[in-house]
Amino acid sequence: MKKILFCLSLIFPCLGFTQIGIKAGLNFANVTKASSIDNSSSTGFNVGIFYSTSPKKILGSKTELVFSRQGYDYQTNGNSGRVNLDYIMLPEYLCISITRYFQIQVGMQVAYLLNAKSDSAQNPLSGTQYGKLLDYYNRFDYGIGVGIETHPYMGLLVGARANFSLNNLYKNTDPGSSGTQPSYIPTVDVKNYLLQIYLGWRFGK
């Protein structure tokens, strides 16, 4: 482990890197401005790796690579179900340590949509009727975030974070010859909203 830390510190000297770690937790996700589809939050999960400066320093940084399952529940036109959206996210945060046990984090993240799936109770999405579901979504997303993190014991960390997307979730769709778009895709500028809680473990001093 010391050899890995030493090699990474040579690659990222400007970050004052001293730690790597793993994390996993729950997502509570929703979308904004979508009252037309009677949207509600859905529960998913997140899992990832990170490297960061030590919480012993007042100012530091944290970079993560995270798989995040999010989305929303909907009910419209007699059709109810869930939309699952799988993202790979790259958050970059400024860390402000109040003590070595408590930290405030602010920053931004970029994300790439890997997969989109609708789990509909009625009238499931048909490829012949609508085309590929991913065609309706912007594959790239970006936004800002704020969170808190505690370090109660050795390498253990516990955190919570809110992410606010700035890019529209959907493209400007034109049904054309493929038929009308699914009823659970609203025609307003919808954006992702995500609340994460997580546990993790960090290695390094």
Secondary structure, DSSP 8 states (H G I E B T S, - for coil): -HHHHHHHHHHSGGGT--EEEEEEEEEEEEESS-GGGT-B-EEEEEEEEEEE--TTSSEEEEEEEEEEEEEEEEEETTEEEEEEEEEEEEEEEEEEEEETTEEEEEEEEEEEEEEEEEEESSS---HHHH--GGGGB-SEEEEEEEEEEEEEETTEEEEEEEEEE-S-SB-----GGG----TTS-SS---EEEEEEEEEEEE--
